[in-house]
Amino acid sequence: MLDAYQHVIEELRIIGSGGGVFEVTVDGRTIFSKHACADRFPESGELAGTLAHLVAPGTRRYGT
């Protein structure tokens, strides 16, 4: 995720907790919470898709 959008992301954090619970935040916004979605992990591409939507449609990936 950082490779693609490093030019527009100020901070990307994965915040771990006990029992496999974690949250992923980008610039202070939670994009996935294992606590809120306790029954599943993010699907392949889900976080990247959410991130792409957050940084605005039309934002070019870094280096393209």
CHARMM-style PDB file with segment names, atoms N, HN, CA, C and O in Angstrom:
ATOM      1  N   MET     1       0.825  -1.187   0.000  1.00  0.00      PROA
ATOM      2  CA  MET     1       0.000   0.000   0.000  1.00  0.00      PROA
ATOM      3  C   MET     1       0.871   1.253   0.000  1.00  0.00      PROA
ATOM      4  O   MET     1       0.608   2.206  -0.733  1.00  0.00      PROA
ATOM      5  N   LEU     2       1.891   1.237   0.817  1.00  0.00      PROA
ATOM      6  HN  LEU     2       2.104   0.462   1.412  1.00  0.00      PROA
ATOM      7  CA  LEU     2       2.750   2.421   0.860  1.00  0.00      PROA
ATOM      8  C   LEU     2       3.503   2.612  -0.438  1.00  0.00      PROA
ATOM      9  O   LEU     2       3.724   3.746  -0.864  1.00  0.00      PROA
ATOM     10  N   ASP     3       3.900   1.523  -1.075  1.00  0.00      PROA
ATOM     11  HN  ASP     3       3.720   0.602  -0.729  1.00  0.00      PROA
ATOM     12  CA  ASP     3       4.599   1.659  -2.353  1.00  0.00      PROA
ATOM     13  C   ASP     3       3.759   2.408  -3.373  1.00  0.00      PROA
ATOM     14  O   ASP     3       4.270   3.254  -4.107  1.00  0.00      PROA
ATOM     15  N   ALA     4       2.487   2.100  -3.419  1.00  0.00      PROA
ATOM     16  HN  ALA     4       2.072   1.413  -2.823  1.00  0.00      PROA
ATOM     17  CA  ALA     4       1.612   2.687  -4.429  1.00  0.00      PROA
ATOM     18  C   ALA     4       1.213   4.125  -4.129  1.00  0.00      PROA
ATOM     19  O   ALA     4       1.039   4.925  -5.048  1.00  0.00      PROA
ATOM     20  N   TYR     5       1.066   4.462  -2.842  1.00  0.00      PROA
ATOM     21  HN  TYR     5       1.208   3.813  -2.095  1.00  0.00      PROA
ATOM     22  CA  TYR     5       0.528   5.777  -2.485  1.00  0.00      PROA
ATOM     23  C   TYR     5       1.418   6.548  -1.508  1.00  0.00      PROA
ATOM     24  O   TYR     5       0.923   7.386  -0.754  1.00  0.00      PROA
ATOM     25  N   GLN     6       2.702   6.277  -1.514  1.00  0.00      PROA
ATOM     26  HN  GLN     6       3.104   5.596  -2.126  1.00  0.00      PROA
ATOM     27  CA  GLN     6       3.624   6.938  -0.590  1.00  0.00      PROA
ATOM     28  C   GLN     6       3.665   8.442  -0.769  1.00  0.00      PROA
ATOM     29  O   GLN     6       4.028   9.165   0.158  1.00  0.00      PROA
ATOM     30  N   HSD     7       3.302   8.920  -1.932  1.00  0.00      PROA
ATOM     31  HN  HSD     7       3.006   8.332  -2.685  1.00  0.00      PROA
ATOM     32  CA  HSD     7       3.339  10.357  -2.206  1.00  0.00      PROA
ATOM     33  C   HSD     7       2.136  11.110  -1.630  1.00  0.00      PROA
ATOM     34  O   HSD     7       2.137  12.341  -1.618  1.00  0.00      PROA
ATOM     35  N   VAL     8       1.109  10.396  -1.152  1.00  0.00      PROA
ATOM     36  HN  VAL     8       1.108   9.396  -1.162  1.00  0.00      PROA
ATOM     37  CA  VAL     8      -0.070  11.065  -0.595  1.00  0.00      PROA
ATOM     38  C   VAL     8      -0.418  10.615   0.826  1.00  0.00      PROA
ATOM     39  O   VAL     8      -1.282  11.218   1.463  1.00  0.00      PROA
ATOM     40  N   ILE     9       0.237   9.567   1.332  1.00  0.00      PROA
ATOM     41  HN  ILE     9       0.938   9.077   0.814  1.00  0.00      PROA
ATOM     42  CA  ILE     9      -0.039   9.073   2.678  1.00  0.00      PROA
ATOM     43  C   ILE     9       0.970   9.673   3.641  1.00  0.00      PROA
ATOM     44  O   ILE     9       2.180   9.566   3.444  1.00  0.00      PROA
ATOM     45  N   GLU    10       0.462  10.296   4.669  1.00  0.00      PROA
ATOM     46  HN  GLU    10      -0.522  10.384   4.829  1.00  0.00      PROA
ATOM     47  CA  GLU    10       1.332  10.840   5.700  1.00  0.00      PROA
ATOM     48  C   GLU    10       1.697   9.770   6.723  1.00  0.00      PROA
ATOM     49  O   GLU    10       2.835   9.720   7.189  1.00  0.00      PROA
ATOM     50  N   GLU    11       0.743   8.918   7.072  1.00  0.00      PROA
ATOM     51  HN  GLU    11      -0.182   8.959   6.693  1.00  0.00      PROA
ATOM     52  CA  GLU    11       1.001   7.892   8.079  1.00  0.00      PROA
ATOM     53  C   GLU    11       0.131   6.673   7.830  1.00  0.00      PROA
ATOM     54  O   GLU    11      -1.062   6.800   7.552  1.00  0.00      PROA
ATOM     55  N   LEU    12       0.732   5.481   7.931  1.00  0.00      PROA
ATOM     56  HN  LEU    12       1.700   5.377   8.157  1.00  0.00      PROA
ATOM     57  CA  LEU    12       0.022   4.209   7.849  1.00  0.00      PROA
ATOM     58  C   LEU    12       0.393   3.432   9.102  1.00  0.00      PROA
ATOM     59  O   LEU    12       1.573   3.203   9.367  1.00  0.00      PROA
ATOM     60  N   ARG    13      -0.619   3.021   9.883  1.00  0.00      PROA
ATOM     61  HN  ARG    13      -1.578   3.207   9.669  1.00  0.00      PROA
ATOM     62  CA  ARG    13      -0.361   2.307  11.132  1.00  0.00      PROA
ATOM     63  C   ARG    13      -1.168   1.031  11.180  1.00  0.00      PROA
ATOM     64  O   ARG    13      -2.342   1.003  10.811  1.00  0.00      PROA
ATOM     65  N   ILE    14      -0.522  -0.024  11.640  1.00  0.00      PROA
ATOM     66  HN  ILE    14       0.432  -0.002  11.939  1.00  0.00      PROA
ATOM     67  CA  ILE    14      -1.208  -1.265  11.969  1.00  0.00      PROA
ATOM     68  C   ILE    14      -1.070  -1.396  13.479  1.00  0.00      PROA
ATOM     69  O   ILE    14       0.036  -1.540  13.999  1.00  0.00      PROA
ATOM     70  N   ILE    15      -2.177  -1.346  14.166  1.00  0.00      PROA
ATOM     71  HN  ILE    15      -3.076  -1.229  13.744  1.00  0.00      PROA
ATOM     72  CA  ILE    15      -2.179  -1.329  15.623  1.00  0.00      PROA
ATOM     73  C   ILE    15      -2.638  -2.696  16.117  1.00  0.00      PROA
ATOM     74  O   ILE    15      -3.798  -3.081  15.966  1.00  0.00      PROA
ATOM     75  N   GLY    16      -1.691  -3.414  16.711  1.00  0.00      PROA
ATOM     76  HN  GLY    16      -0.749  -3.101  16.834  1.00  0.00      PROA
ATOM     77  CA  GLY    16      -1.988  -4.755  17.195  1.00  0.00      PROA
ATOM     78  C   GLY    16      -2.592  -4.740  18.584  1.00  0.00      PROA
ATOM     79  O   GLY    16      -2.449  -3.778  19.338  1.00  0.00      PROA
ATOM     80  N   SER    17      -3.271  -5.830  18.901  1.00  0.00      PROA
ATOM     81  HN  SER    17      -3.387  -6.611  18.288  1.00  0.00      PROA
ATOM     82  CA  SER    17      -3.870  -6.006  20.209  1.00  0.00      PROA
ATOM     83  C   SER    17      -3.804  -7.496  20.525  1.00  0.00      PROA
ATOM     84  O   SER    17      -3.202  -8.256  19.767  1.00  0.00      PROA
ATOM     85  N   GLY    18      -4.388  -7.910  21.590  1.00  0.00      PROA
ATOM     86  HN  GLY    18      -4.877  -7.292  22.205  1.00  0.00      PROA
ATOM     87  CA  GLY    18      -4.362  -9.320  21.950  1.00  0.00      PROA
ATOM     88  C   GLY    18      -5.351 -10.154  21.153  1.00  0.00      PROA
ATOM     89  O   GLY    18      -6.337  -9.634  20.631  1.00  0.00      PROA
ATOM     90  N   GLY    19      -5.084 -11.443  21.063  1.00  0.00      PROA
ATOM     91  HN  GLY    19      -4.283 -11.865  21.488  1.00  0.00      PROA
ATOM     92  CA  GLY    19      -6.018 -12.380  20.442  1.00  0.00      PROA
ATOM     93  C   GLY    19      -6.202 -12.219  18.952  1.00  0.00      PROA
ATOM     94  O   GLY    19      -7.253 -12.586  18.427  1.00  0.00      PROA
ATOM     95  N   GLY    20      -5.208 -11.679  18.244  1.00  0.00      PROA
ATOM     96  HN  GLY    20      -4.353 -11.381  18.670  1.00  0.00      PROA
ATOM     97  CA  GLY    20      -5.305 -11.518  16.790  1.00  0.00      PROA
ATOM     98  C   GLY    20      -6.108 -10.316  16.338  1.00  0.00      PROA
ATOM     99  O   GLY    20      -6.378 -10.167  15.147  1.00  0.00      PROA
ATOM    100  N   VAL    21      -6.492  -9.460  17.265  1.00  0.00      PROA
ATOM    101  HN  VAL    21      -6.272  -9.581  18.233  1.00  0.00      PROA
ATOM    102  CA  VAL    21      -7.256  -8.260  16.928  1.00  0.00      PROA
ATOM    103  C   VAL    21      -6.285  -7.160  16.504  1.00  0.00      PROA
ATOM    104  O   VAL    21      -5.248  -6.961  17.137  1.00  0.00      PROA
ATOM    105  N   PHE    22      -6.626  -6.450  15.434  1.00  0.00      PROA
ATOM    106  HN  PHE    22      -7.468  -6.612  14.920  1.00  0.00      PROA
ATOM    107  CA  PHE    22      -5.795  -5.347  14.955  1.00  0.00      PROA
ATOM    108  C   PHE    22      -6.646  -4.334  14.230  1.00  0.00      PROA
ATOM    109  O   PHE    22      -7.773  -4.626  13.831  1.00  0.00      PROA
ATOM    110  N   GLU    23      -6.102  -3.138  14.058  1.00  0.00      PROA
ATOM    111  HN  GLU    23      -5.185  -2.901  14.382  1.00  0.00      PROA
ATOM    112  CA  GLU    23      -6.741  -2.092  13.261  1.00  0.00      PROA
ATOM    113  C   GLU    23      -5.707  -1.531  12.299  1.00  0.00      PROA
ATOM    114  O   GLU    23      -4.522  -1.455  12.621  1.00  0.00      PROA
ATOM    115  N   VAL    24      -6.159  -1.143  11.132  1.00  0.00      PROA
ATOM    116  HN  VAL    24      -7.122  -1.205  10.871  1.00  0.00      PROA
ATOM    117  CA  VAL    24      -5.306  -0.487  10.147  1.00  0.00      PROA
ATOM    118  C   VAL    24      -5.846   0.921   9.983  1.00  0.00      PROA
ATOM    119  O   VAL    24      -7.016   1.106   9.647  1.00  0.00      PROA
ATOM    120  N   THR    25      -4.993   1.922  10.221  1.00  0.00      PROA
ATOM    121  HN  THR    25      -4.043   1.771  10.494  1.00  0.00      PROA
ATOM    122  CA  THR    25      -5.408   3.308  10.055  1.00  0.00      PROA
ATOM    123  C   THR    25      -4.500   4.003   9.066  1.00  0.00      PROA
ATOM    124  O   THR    25      -3.303   3.727   8.998  1.00  0.00      PROA
ATOM    125  N   VAL    26      -5.083   4.907   8.304  1.00  0.00      PROA
ATOM    126  HN  VAL    26      -6.056   5.131   8.360  1.00  0.00      PROA
ATOM    127  CA  VAL    26      -4.349   5.720   7.336  1.00  0.00      PROA
ATOM    128  C   VAL    26      -4.690   7.168   7.624  1.00  0.00      PROA
ATOM    129  O   VAL    26      -5.852   7.572   7.578  1.00  0.00      PROA
ATOM    130  N   ASP    27      -3.660   7.941   7.921  1.00  0.00      PROA
ATOM    131  HN  ASP    27      -2.716   7.612   7.959  1.00  0.00      PROA
ATOM    132  CA  ASP    27      -3.837   9.366   8.232  1.00  0.00      PROA
ATOM    133  C   ASP    27      -4.960   9.588   9.239  1.00  0.00      PROA
ATOM    134  O   ASP    27      -5.762  10.510   9.093  1.00  0.00      PROA
ATOM    135  N   GLY    28      -5.010   8.737  10.260  1.00  0.00      PROA
ATOM    136  HN  GLY    28      -4.358   7.988  10.379  1.00  0.00      PROA
ATOM    137  CA  GLY    28      -5.980   8.884  11.332  1.00  0.00      PROA
ATOM    138  C   GLY    28      -7.346   8.262  11.082  1.00  0.00      PROA
ATOM    139  O   GLY    28      -8.203   8.292  11.965  1.00  0.00      PROA
ATOM    140  N   ARG    29      -7.568   7.701   9.903  1.00  0.00      PROA
ATOM    141  HN  ARG    29      -6.872   7.677   9.185  1.00  0.00      PROA
ATOM    142  CA  ARG    29      -8.848   7.055   9.582  1.00  0.00      PROA
ATOM    143  C   ARG    29      -8.697   5.549   9.631  1.00  0.00      PROA
ATOM    144  O   ARG    29      -7.767   4.998   9.041  1.00  0.00      PROA
ATOM    145  N   THR    30      -9.593   4.882  10.321  1.00  0.00      PROA
ATOM    146  HN  THR    30     -10.348   5.329  10.800  1.00  0.00      PROA
ATOM    147  CA  THR    30      -9.554   3.428  10.379  1.00  0.00      PROA
ATOM    148  C   THR    30     -10.105   2.873   9.071  1.00  0.00      PROA
ATOM    149  O   THR    30     -11.227   3.189   8.674  1.00  0.00      PROA
ATOM    150  N   ILE    31      -9.296   2.034   8.401  1.00  0.00      PROA
ATOM    151  HN  ILE    31      -8.385   1.777   8.724  1.00  0.00      PROA
ATOM    152  CA  ILE    31      -9.785   1.425   7.162  1.00  0.00      PROA
ATOM    153  C   ILE    31     -10.146  -0.046   7.354  1.00  0.00      PROA
ATOM    154  O   ILE    31     -10.830  -0.630   6.513  1.00  0.00      PROA
ATOM    155  N   PHE    32      -9.692  -0.649   8.453  1.00  0.00      PROA
ATOM    156  HN  PHE    32      -9.136  -0.175   9.136  1.00  0.00      PROA
ATOM    157  CA  PHE    32     -10.140  -1.998   8.799  1.00  0.00      PROA
ATOM    158  C   PHE    32      -9.934  -2.201  10.282  1.00  0.00      PROA
ATOM    159  O   PHE    32      -8.905  -1.814  10.835  1.00  0.00      PROA
ATOM    160  N   SER    33     -10.913  -2.808  10.923  1.00  0.00      PROA
ATOM    161  HN  SER    33     -11.749  -3.122  10.473  1.00  0.00      PROA
ATOM    162  CA  SER    33     -10.831  -3.127  12.343  1.00  0.00      PROA
ATOM    163  C   SER    33     -11.214  -4.586  12.539  1.00  0.00      PROA
ATOM    164  O   SER    33     -12.365  -4.962  12.322  1.00  0.00      PROA
ATOM    165  N   LYS    34     -10.261  -5.400  12.944  1.00  0.00      PROA
ATOM    166  HN  LYS    34      -9.326  -5.094  13.121  1.00  0.00      PROA
ATOM    167  CA  LYS    34     -10.555  -6.803  13.249  1.00  0.00      PROA
ATOM    168  C   LYS    34     -11.452  -6.875  14.469  1.00  0.00      PROA
ATOM    169  O   LYS    34     -12.196  -7.843  14.630  1.00  0.00      PROA
ATOM    170  N   HSD    35     -11.397  -5.875  15.329  1.00  0.00      PROA
ATOM    171  HN  HSD    35     -10.793  -5.089  15.198  1.00  0.00      PROA
ATOM    172  CA  HSD    35     -12.284  -5.826  16.496  1.00  0.00      PROA
ATOM    173  C   HSD    35     -13.739  -5.673  16.044  1.00  0.00      PROA
ATOM    174  O   HSD    35     -14.623  -6.364  16.551  1.00  0.00      PROA
ATOM    175  N   ALA    36     -13.985  -4.780  15.101  1.00  0.00      PROA
ATOM    176  HN  ALA    36     -13.267  -4.219  14.689  1.00  0.00      PROA
ATOM    177  CA  ALA    36     -15.344  -4.552  14.607  1.00  0.00      PROA
ATOM    178  C   ALA    36     -15.828  -5.701  13.717  1.00  0.00      PROA
ATOM    179  O   ALA    36     -17.025  -5.977  13.650  1.00  0.00      PROA
ATOM    180  N   CYS    37     -14.892  -6.366  13.037  1.00  0.00      PROA
ATOM    181  HN  CYS    37     -13.919  -6.141  13.091  1.00  0.00      PROA
ATOM    182  CA  CYS    37     -15.219  -7.473  12.123  1.00  0.00      PROA
ATOM    183  C   CYS    37     -14.607  -8.757  12.668  1.00  0.00      PROA
ATOM    184  O   CYS    37     -13.855  -9.432  11.964  1.00  0.00      PROA
ATOM    185  N   ALA    38     -14.918  -9.096  13.897  1.00  0.00      PROA
ATOM    186  HN  ALA    38     -15.529  -8.548  14.469  1.00  0.00      PROA
ATOM    187  CA  ALA    38     -14.257 -10.189  14.615  1.00  0.00      PROA
ATOM    188  C   ALA    38     -14.349 -11.537  13.900  1.00  0.00      PROA
ATOM    189  O   ALA    38     -13.546 -12.431  14.168  1.00  0.00      PROA
ATOM    190  N   ASP    39     -15.302 -11.692  13.008  1.00  0.00      PROA
ATOM    191  HN  ASP    39     -15.954 -10.966  12.790  1.00  0.00      PROA
ATOM    192  CA  ASP    39     -15.490 -12.986  12.366  1.00  0.00      PROA
ATOM    193  C   ASP    39     -14.658 -13.172  11.098  1.00  0.00      PROA
ATOM    194  O   ASP    39     -14.737 -14.227  10.470  1.00  0.00      PROA
ATOM    195  N   ARG    40     -13.858 -12.170  10.704  1.00  0.00      PROA
ATOM    196  HN  ARG    40     -13.794 -11.312  11.214  1.00  0.00      PROA
ATOM    197  CA  ARG    40     -13.113 -12.319   9.450  1.00  0.00      PROA
ATOM    198  C   ARG    40     -11.854 -11.459   9.409  1.00  0.00      PROA
ATOM    199  O   ARG    40     -11.707 -10.488  10.152  1.00  0.00      PROA
ATOM    200  N   PHE    41     -10.957 -11.854   8.515  1.00  0.00      PROA
ATOM    201  HN  PHE    41     -11.077 -12.643   7.912  1.00  0.00      PROA
ATOM    202  CA  PHE    41      -9.795 -11.051   8.169  1.00  0.00      PROA
ATOM    203  C   PHE    41     -10.121 -10.319   6.873  1.00  0.00      PROA
ATOM    204  O   PHE    41     -11.038 -10.723   6.158  1.00  0.00      PROA
ATOM    205  N   PRO    42      -9.388  -9.248   6.553  1.00  0.00      PROA
ATOM    206  CA  PRO    42      -9.652  -8.577   5.280  1.00  0.00      PROA
ATOM    207  C   PRO    42      -9.362  -9.525   4.116  1.00  0.00      PROA
ATOM    208  O   PRO    42      -8.409 -10.303   4.156  1.00  0.00      PROA
ATOM    209  N   GLU    43     -10.182  -9.446   3.101  1.00  0.00      PROA
ATOM    210  HN  GLU    43     -10.956  -8.814   3.069  1.00  0.00      PROA
ATOM    211  CA  GLU    43      -9.978 -10.269   1.909  1.00  0.00      PROA
ATOM    212  C   GLU    43      -8.823  -9.720   1.086  1.00  0.00      PROA
ATOM    213  O   GLU    43      -8.424  -8.567   1.248  1.00  0.00      PROA
ATOM    214  N   SER    44      -8.300 -10.541   0.218  1.00  0.00      PROA
ATOM    215  HN  SER    44      -8.625 -11.478   0.087  1.00  0.00      PROA
ATOM    216  CA  SER    44      -7.198 -10.124  -0.646  1.00  0.00      PROA
ATOM    217  C   SER    44      -7.605  -8.894  -1.450  1.00  0.00      PROA
ATOM    218  O   SER    44      -8.622  -8.912  -2.143  1.00  0.00      PROA
ATOM    219  N   GLY    45      -6.834  -7.850  -1.361  1.00  0.00      PROA
ATOM    220  HN  GLY    45      -6.008  -7.835  -0.798  1.00  0.00      PROA
ATOM    221  CA  GLY    45      -7.099  -6.620  -2.098  1.00  0.00      PROA
ATOM    222  C   GLY    45      -8.059  -5.658  -1.417  1.00  0.00      PROA
ATOM    223  O   GLY    45      -8.217  -4.526  -1.875  1.00  0.00      PROA
ATOM    224  N   GLU    46      -8.705  -6.082  -0.333  1.00  0.00      PROA
ATOM    225  HN  GLU    46      -8.577  -7.001   0.039  1.00  0.00      PROA
ATOM    226  CA  GLU    46      -9.703  -5.237   0.334  1.00  0.00      PROA
ATOM    227  C   GLU    46      -9.078  -3.959   0.896  1.00  0.00      PROA
ATOM    228  O   GLU    46      -9.598  -2.865   0.675  1.00  0.00      PROA
ATOM    229  N   LEU    47      -7.975  -4.091   1.613  1.00  0.00      PROA
ATOM    230  HN  LEU    47      -7.552  -4.980   1.792  1.00  0.00      PROA
ATOM    231  CA  LEU    47      -7.336  -2.909   2.196  1.00  0.00      PROA
ATOM    232  C   LEU    47      -6.796  -1.985   1.111  1.00  0.00      PROA
ATOM    233  O   LEU    47      -6.929  -0.765   1.211  1.00  0.00      PROA
ATOM    234  N   ALA    48      -6.195  -2.554   0.088  1.00  0.00      PROA
ATOM    235  HN  ALA    48      -6.087  -3.545   0.006  1.00  0.00      PROA
ATOM    236  CA  ALA    48      -5.671  -1.739  -1.010  1.00  0.00      PROA
ATOM    237  C   ALA    48      -6.797  -0.996  -1.723  1.00  0.00      PROA
ATOM    238  O   ALA    48      -6.633   0.166  -2.094  1.00  0.00      PROA
ATOM    239  N   GLY    49      -7.937  -1.654  -1.917  1.00  0.00      PROA
ATOM    240  HN  GLY    49      -8.071  -2.598  -1.615  1.00  0.00      PROA
ATOM    241  CA  GLY    49      -9.079  -1.004  -2.553  1.00  0.00      PROA
ATOM    242  C   GLY    49      -9.651   0.117  -1.714  1.00  0.00      PROA
ATOM    243  O   GLY    49     -10.005   1.175  -2.234  1.00  0.00      PROA
ATOM    244  N   THR    50      -9.743  -0.117  -0.402  1.00  0.00      PROA
ATOM    245  HN  THR    50      -9.455  -0.977   0.021  1.00  0.00      PROA
ATOM    246  CA  THR    50     -10.232   0.919   0.502  1.00  0.00      PROA
ATOM    247  C   THR    50      -9.280   2.103   0.508  1.00  0.00      PROA
ATOM    248  O   THR    50      -9.706   3.258   0.492  1.00  0.00      PROA
ATOM    249  N   LEU    51      -7.988   1.804   0.530  1.00  0.00      PROA
ATOM    250  HN  LEU    51      -7.642   0.865   0.543  1.00  0.00      PROA
ATOM    251  CA  LEU    51      -6.983   2.865   0.504  1.00  0.00      PROA
ATOM    252  C   LEU    51      -7.084   3.672  -0.777  1.00  0.00      PROA
ATOM    253  O   LEU    51      -7.036   4.901  -0.731  1.00  0.00      PROA
ATOM    254  N   ALA    52      -7.221   3.017  -1.908  1.00  0.00      PROA
ATOM    255  HN  ALA    52      -7.259   2.019  -1.945  1.00  0.00      PROA
ATOM    256  CA  ALA    52      -7.339   3.720  -3.182  1.00  0.00      PROA
ATOM    257  C   ALA    52      -8.562   4.636  -3.188  1.00  0.00      PROA
ATOM    258  O   ALA    52      -8.502   5.746  -3.716  1.00  0.00      PROA
ATOM    259  N   HSD    53      -9.654   4.182  -2.611  1.00  0.00      PROA
ATOM    260  HN  HSD    53      -9.702   3.280  -2.182  1.00  0.00      PROA
ATOM    261  CA  HSD    53     -10.864   5.006  -2.527  1.00  0.00      PROA
ATOM    262  C   HSD    53     -10.642   6.213  -1.613  1.00  0.00      PROA
ATOM    263  O   HSD    53     -11.116   7.312  -1.901  1.00  0.00      PROA
ATOM    264  N   LEU    54      -9.916   6.002  -0.508  1.00  0.00      PROA
ATOM    265  HN  LEU    54      -9.531   5.110  -0.274  1.00  0.00      PROA
ATOM    266  CA  LEU    54      -9.653   7.087   0.443  1.00  0.00      PROA
ATOM    267  C   LEU    54      -8.788   8.195  -0.140  1.00  0.00      PROA
ATOM    268  O   LEU    54      -9.040   9.376   0.100  1.00  0.00      PROA
ATOM    269  N   VAL    55      -7.782   7.821  -0.897  1.00  0.00      PROA
ATOM    270  HN  VAL    55      -7.577   6.862  -1.092  1.00  0.00      PROA
ATOM    271  CA  VAL    55      -6.864   8.842  -1.418  1.00  0.00      PROA
ATOM    272  C   VAL    55      -7.440   9.534  -2.641  1.00  0.00      PROA
ATOM    273  O   VAL    55      -6.780  10.369  -3.259  1.00  0.00      PROA
ATOM    274  N   ALA    56      -8.642   9.195  -2.981  1.00  0.00      PROA
ATOM    275  HN  ALA    56      -9.178   8.517  -2.479  1.00  0.00      PROA
ATOM    276  CA  ALA    56      -9.435   9.836  -4.028  1.00  0.00      PROA
ATOM    277  C   ALA    56      -9.253   9.145  -5.369  1.00  0.00      PROA
ATOM    278  O   ALA    56      -8.139   8.862  -5.809  1.00  0.00      PROA
ATOM    279  N   PRO    57     -10.378   8.888  -5.992  1.00  0.00      PROA
ATOM    280  CA  PRO    57     -10.318   8.340  -7.347  1.00  0.00      PROA
ATOM    281  C   PRO    57      -9.524   9.292  -8.237  1.00  0.00      PROA
ATOM    282  O   PRO    57      -9.670  10.511  -8.145  1.00  0.00      PROA
ATOM    283  N   GLY    58      -8.708   8.738  -9.071  1.00  0.00      PROA
ATOM    284  HN  GLY    58      -8.589   7.748  -9.145  1.00  0.00      PROA
ATOM    285  CA  GLY    58      -7.906   9.555  -9.976  1.00  0.00      PROA
ATOM    286  C   GLY    58      -6.517   9.837  -9.460  1.00  0.00      PROA
ATOM    287  O   GLY    58      -5.680  10.336 -10.212  1.00  0.00      PROA
ATOM    288  N   THR    59      -6.230   9.529  -8.174  1.00  0.00      PROA
ATOM    289  HN  THR    59      -6.910   9.124  -7.563  1.00  0.00      PROA
ATOM    290  CA  THR    59      -4.868   9.708  -7.679  1.00  0.00      PROA
ATOM    291  C   THR    59      -4.004   8.625  -8.282  1.00  0.00      PROA
ATOM    292  O   THR    59      -4.293   7.437  -8.140  1.00  0.00      PROA
ATOM    293  N   ARG    60      -2.971   9.024  -8.940  1.00  0.00      PROA
ATOM    294  HN  ARG    60      -2.736   9.989  -9.056  1.00  0.00      PROA
ATOM    295  CA  ARG    60      -2.099   8.062  -9.601  1.00  0.00      PROA
ATOM    296  C   ARG    60      -1.240   7.336  -8.593  1.00  0.00      PROA
ATOM    297  O   ARG    60      -0.814   7.910  -7.590  1.00  0.00      PROA
ATOM    298  N   ARG    61      -0.987   6.065  -8.868  1.00  0.00      PROA
ATOM    299  HN  ARG    61      -1.332   5.599  -9.682  1.00  0.00      PROA
ATOM    300  CA  ARG    61      -0.083   5.278  -8.044  1.00  0.00      PROA
ATOM    301  C   ARG    61       1.327   5.839  -8.209  1.00  0.00      PROA
ATOM    302  O   ARG    61       1.664   6.345  -9.279  1.00  0.00      PROA
ATOM    303  N   TYR    62       2.138   5.761  -7.191  1.00  0.00      PROA
ATOM    304  HN  TYR    62       1.865   5.350  -6.321  1.00  0.00      PROA
ATOM    305  CA  TYR    62       3.487   6.291  -7.206  1.00  0.00      PROA
ATOM    306  C   TYR    62       4.291   5.672  -8.356  1.00  0.00      PROA
ATOM    307  O   TYR    62       4.267   4.457  -8.554  1.00  0.00      PROA
ATOM    308  N   GLY    63       4.984   6.499  -9.094  1.00  0.00      PROA
ATOM    309  HN  GLY    63       5.003   7.486  -8.933  1.00  0.00      PROA
ATOM    310  CA  GLY    63       5.845   6.029 -10.167  1.00  0.00      PROA
ATOM    311  C   GLY    63       5.150   5.775 -11.491  1.00  0.00      PROA
ATOM    312  O   GLY    63       5.771   5.294 -12.439  1.00  0.00      PROA
ATOM    313  N   THR    64       3.845   6.100 -11.565  1.00  0.00      PROA
ATOM    314  HN  THR    64       3.340   6.491 -10.796  1.00  0.00      PROA
ATOM    315  CA  THR    64       3.146   5.869 -12.847  1.00  0.00      PROA
ATOM    316  C   THR    64       2.765   7.180 -13.475  1.00  0.00      PROA
ATOM    317  OT1 THR    64       2.172   7.199 -14.553  1.00  0.00      PROA
TER     318      THR     64
END
